[in-house]
Amino acid sequence: MQRLDAPRPTRTPAEHAAAVLALGGSLPAEVIPADVAALGRILSADVTSLVDLPPWDNSAMDGYALRHADLTGVQGADAHEPAMGGTGTLPVVDVVPAGDPRDLTLVPGVAVRIMTGAPVPSGADTVVQVERTDAGRDAVTVLEPVPAGANIRRRGEDVAAGATVLRAGEVLTAARLGLAAATGHATLPVRRRPRVLVVSTGSELVAPGSLAPGEPLPHGAIFESNSVQLAALARAAGAEVAVRTVPDDVAALRALLTDPHLAADVVVTSGGVSVGEFDVVRDALAEHLELVHVRMQPGRPQAVGTLPSGAVVVGLPGNPVSSYVSFEVFVRPLLRRLAGATTLTRRRVRATLTAPLTSPAGKEQYVRVALTWPDGLPEATPVGGRGSHLLGALAASDGLAVVPADVTDLAAGSMVDVLDLREDEA
């Protein structure tokens, strides 16, 4: 790549996001069971219905199936309304429960009791719900008229056999899995989940829970949190995740990440890509990384490249808020592309600021905000300060307000785009 002492190129966030995306394509497809474990997976091909849905005319109500013409006082239909029946009494000759396998035919002048979801007998063209009758068992009296054709779900009115019901690139939600099952699918074609290795670097890092009870945190040390945060973000984006923490040891980091058999599609590092004396990611992967400055706040120092194993490596800043924002802007779209998604980024909400904001000229700023809908319209309230170490403010926010690079002041009441962080794919 570039010499370590060479001037770093400067990019906009959009330019760097495009450079990261350019290194990834869709992963191979696989076929998996269409069950709860498929939730959140992304389809690799269109899915068509194997059956009509409903597969046959069935009753939408508990009631009585009959011929509408057998009711007395039928009023003629016009161009806008179906014919209405009158009252009348008919003998009840059968009962049809849901799941009844018989192929019944209804002769004129009689009715059958029918349950919700049960197949409507041939010859019947209307179901009168039980509440409009005297609920008779041997004979039924219709007390209130109903339109012709009422309360019958027609074969194929929801989905026709052979119709495309799910599209490649769609995320499998609970509703889509339900539709796949209803249309006859026991398995579904999906993209393989991206395999992500999250690597945190720093000799100052201490794993939570690693100290003895009552033992104080050593002076100069901090509890390691970036790997937890980044691994959770990667998992929420649909990836399989492994985590490694490496001290400031260039040789150890190089040995780990330049292994040609490294089992990862993407490696995400945090820390070590700036201009400090102990920036080990930069030093360990000098020939594999492009080091850049991105015109954004937080998240200026960034790195991207390809490892000998073929994995894409994305180097993020070490400050926790910087790494979080950088993941959202650069890594999440890459993982969604690898997984075959058609939508790569978070939804943006156009919201009203409840407090003024200032922003440095020439930098796109990502401000932590809380989203509310007090009058049905979204409002964004800045949370905490702007420091890239302020995790408390990040945890209290559910959106990132995006202030364009050419805007330095926004008054309360101004409109702003907000990345909505509340929705995660499994």
Long-range contacts (C-beta under 8 A, 24 or more apart in sequence): 1-286, 1-287, 1-288, 1-289, 1-290, 1-291, 1-305, 2-290, 2-291, 4-282, 4-283, 4-286, 4-291, 8-291, 8-292, 8-293, 9-290, 9-292, 9-293, 10-292, 10-293, 10-294, 10-295, 11-292, 11-293, 11-294, 11-295, 12-294, 12-295, 12-296, 12-364, 12-405, 13-294, 13-295, 13-296, 13-329, 13-330, 13-364, 16-292, 16-294, 16-302, 16-304, 16-330, 17-329, 17-330, 17-333, 19-290, 19-292, 19-304, 20-304, 20-312, 20-314, 20-330, 20-331, 20-333, 20-334, 21-333, 21-334, 21-337, 21-344, 23-304, 23-306, 23-312, 23-334, 24-265, 24-266, 24-312, 24-334, 24-337, 24-338, 25-337, 25-338, 26-191, 26-337, 26-338, 26-339, 26-340, 27-191, 27-192, 27-193, 27-194, 27-265, 27-338, 27-339, 27-340, 28-191, 28-192, 29-189, 29-190, 29-191, 29-192, 29-340, 30-189, 30-190, 30-191, 30-192, 31-187, 31-188, 31-189, 31-190, 32-187, 32-188, 32-190, 33-186, 33-187, 33-188, 34-177, 34-180, 34-181, 34-185, 34-186, 34-187, 34-188, 35-177, 36-177, 38-172, 38-177, 38-188, 38-190, 39-172, 39-173, 39-174, 39-177, 39-426, 40-171, 40-172, 40-238, 40-425, 40-426, 41-171, 41-172, 41-188, 41-190, 41-191, 41-193, 41-238, 42-169, 42-170, 42-171, 42-172, 42-190, 42-191, 42-238, 42-339, 42-340, 42-341, 43-166, 43-167, 43-168, 43-169, 43-170, 43-172, 43-188, 43-189, 43-190, 43-191, 43-340, 44-168, 44-189, 44-190, 44-191, 44-340, 45-168, 45-189, 46-164, 46-166, 46-167, 46-168, 47-164, 47-165, 47-166, 47-180, 47-183, 47-185, 47-188, 47-189, 48-162, 48-163, 48-164, 48-165, 48-183, 49-159, 49-160, 49-161, 49-162, 49-163, 49-165, 49-183, 49-184, 50-161, 50-183, 50-184, 50-185, 51-161, 51-183, 51-184, 52-155, 52-156, 52-159, 52-160, 52-161, 53-156, 53-158, 53-159, 53-160, 53-182, 53-183, 54-153, 54-154, 54-155, 54-156, 54-157, 54-158, 55-155, 56-119, 56-120, 56-155, 57-119, 57-120, 57-152, 57-153, 57-154, 57-155, 58-117, 58-118, 58-119, 58-120, 58-152, 58-153, 59-96, 59-114, 59-115, 59-116, 59-117, 59-118, 59-120, 59-127, 59-151, 59-152, 59-153, 60-116, 60-127, 60-151, 60-152, 60-153, 61-116, 61-127, 61-129, 61-130, 61-151, 62-114, 62-115, 62-116, 62-129, 62-130, 63-113, 63-114, 63-127, 63-128, 63-129, 63-130, 63-132, 63-133, 63-151, 64-90, 64-92, 64-111, 64-112, 64-113, 64-114, 64-127, 64-128, 64-130, 64-133, 64-140, 64-142, 65-96, 65-106, 65-111, 65-112, 65-114, 65-120, 65-121, 65-124, 65-126, 65-127, 66-90, 66-106, 66-110, 66-111, 66-112, 66-124, 66-126, 66-127, 66-128, 67-106, 67-108, 67-109, 67-123, 67-124, 67-125, 67-126, 68-125, 68-126, 68-148, 68-149, 69-108, 70-108, 70-109, 70-110, 70-111, 71-142, 71-145, 73-145, 75-145, 77-148, 81-147, 82-147, 82-148, 82-149, 83-147, 83-148, 84-145, 84-146, 84-147, 84-148, 85-126, 85-128, 85-142, 85-145, 85-146, 85-147, 85-148, 86-142, 86-145, 87-141, 87-142, 87-143, 87-144, 87-145, 88-141, 88-142, 89-139, 89-140, 89-141, 89-142, 90-139, 90-140, 90-142, 91-138, 91-139, 92-136, 92-137, 92-138, 92-139, 92-140, 96-121, 111-140, 113-137, 113-140, 120-152, 125-149, 125-152, 126-150, 126-151, 126-152, 127-151, 127-152, 159-183, 167-342, 168-340, 168-342, 169-340, 169-341, 169-342, 169-343, 170-342, 171-341, 171-425, 190-340, 191-338, 191-339, 191-340, 192-339, 193-238, 193-239, 193-240, 193-339, 194-234, 194-238, 194-239, 194-240, 194-265, 194-266, 194-335, 194-338, 194-339, 195-239, 195-240, 195-242, 195-263, 195-264, 195-265, 195-266, 196-231, 196-234, 196-239, 196-240, 196-241, 196-242, 196-264, 196-265, 196-266, 196-267, 196-268, 196-335, 197-241, 197-242, 197-243, 197-244, 197-262, 197-263, 197-264, 197-266, 197-267, 197-268, 197-311, 198-227, 198-230, 198-231, 198-234, 198-241, 198-242, 198-243, 198-244, 198-268, 198-270, 199-227, 199-243, 199-244, 199-245, 199-246, 199-253, 199-256, 199-257, 199-267, 199-268, 199-269, 199-270, 200-224, 200-226, 200-227, 200-230, 200-243, 200-244, 200-245, 200-246, 200-269, 200-270, 200-271, 201-245, 201-246, 201-247, 201-248, 201-253, 201-269, 201-270, 201-271, 201-272, 201-280, 201-281, 201-318, 202-247, 202-248, 202-271, 202-272, 202-318, 203-247, 203-248, 203-249, 205-245, 205-247, 207-245, 225-320, 225-391, 226-270, 226-271, 226-318, 226-320, 226-323, 227-270, 229-320, 229-323, 229-324, 230-268, 230-270, 230-316, 230-323, 230-324, 230-327, 233-324, 233-327, 233-328, 233-331, 233-332, 234-268, 234-327, 234-331, 234-335, 236-424, 236-425, 236-426, 237-331, 237-332, 237-335, 237-336, 237-339, 237-424, 237-425, 238-335, 238-336, 238-339, 238-341, 238-425, 238-426, 239-266, 239-335, 239-339, 246-280, 248-272, 248-278, 248-280, 249-280, 250-280, 250-283, 250-284, 251-284, 253-280, 253-281, 253-284, 253-285, 254-284, 254-285, 257-284, 257-285, 257-307, 257-313, 258-285, 258-288, 258-307, 258-308, 259-308, 259-309, 260-308, 260-309, 261-309, 262-307, 262-308, 262-309, 262-311, 264-309, 264-311, 265-311, 265-312, 265-338, 266-311, 266-312, 266-313, 266-314, 266-331, 266-334, 266-335, 266-338, 267-307, 267-311, 267-312, 267-313, 267-314, 268-313, 268-314, 268-316, 268-327, 268-331, 269-303, 269-313, 269-314, 269-315, 269-316, 270-316, 270-317, 270-318, 270-323, 271-316, 271-317, 271-318, 271-323, 272-315, 272-318, 273-301, 273-302, 273-303, 273-315, 273-316, 273-317, 274-301, 274-317, 274-318, 275-301, 281-315, 282-315, 285-313, 285-315, 288-313, 289-313, 289-315, 291-315, 295-362, 295-363, 295-364, 295-405, 296-325, 296-329, 296-363, 296-364, 296-365, 296-366, 297-359, 297-360, 297-363, 297-364, 297-365, 297-366, 297-386, 298-322, 298-325, 298-326, 298-366, 298-386, 298-388, 299-323, 299-325, 299-326, 299-329, 299-366, 299-388, 300-363, 302-326, 302-330, 304-330, 317-388, 319-388, 319-389, 320-388, 320-389, 320-391, 320-394, 321-368, 321-387, 321-388, 321-389, 321-390, 321-391, 321-393, 321-394, 322-388, 324-394, 325-366, 325-400, 328-400, 328-419, 328-421, 329-366, 345-419, 346-419, 346-420, 346-421, 346-423, 347-419, 347-420, 347-423, 348-402, 348-417, 348-418, 348-419, 348-420, 349-378, 349-399, 349-417, 349-418, 349-420, 350-378, 350-415, 350-416, 350-417, 350-418, 351-378, 351-379, 351-380, 351-399, 351-401, 351-415, 351-416, 351-417, 351-418, 352-377, 352-378, 352-379, 352-380, 352-413, 352-414, 352-415, 352-416, 353-379, 353-380, 353-381, 353-382, 353-401, 353-410, 353-411, 353-412, 353-413, 353-414, 353-415, 353-416, 354-379, 354-380, 354-381, 354-382, 354-412, 355-381, 355-382, 355-412, 356-409, 356-410, 356-411, 356-412, 357-382, 357-401, 357-403, 357-409, 357-410, 357-414, 357-416, 358-408, 358-409, 358-410, 359-403, 359-407, 359-408, 359-409, 359-410, 360-408, 361-405, 361-406, 361-408, 362-405, 362-406, 363-405, 364-402, 364-403, 364-404, 364-405, 365-402, 365-403, 366-400, 366-401, 366-402, 366-403, 366-419, 367-400, 367-401, 367-403, 368-393, 368-394, 368-396, 368-397, 368-399, 368-400, 368-401, 369-397, 369-398, 369-399, 369-400, 369-401, 369-418, 370-396, 370-397, 370-398, 370-399, 371-398, 371-399, 371-418, 371-420, 371-422, 378-418, 380-416, 380-418, 397-421, 398-422
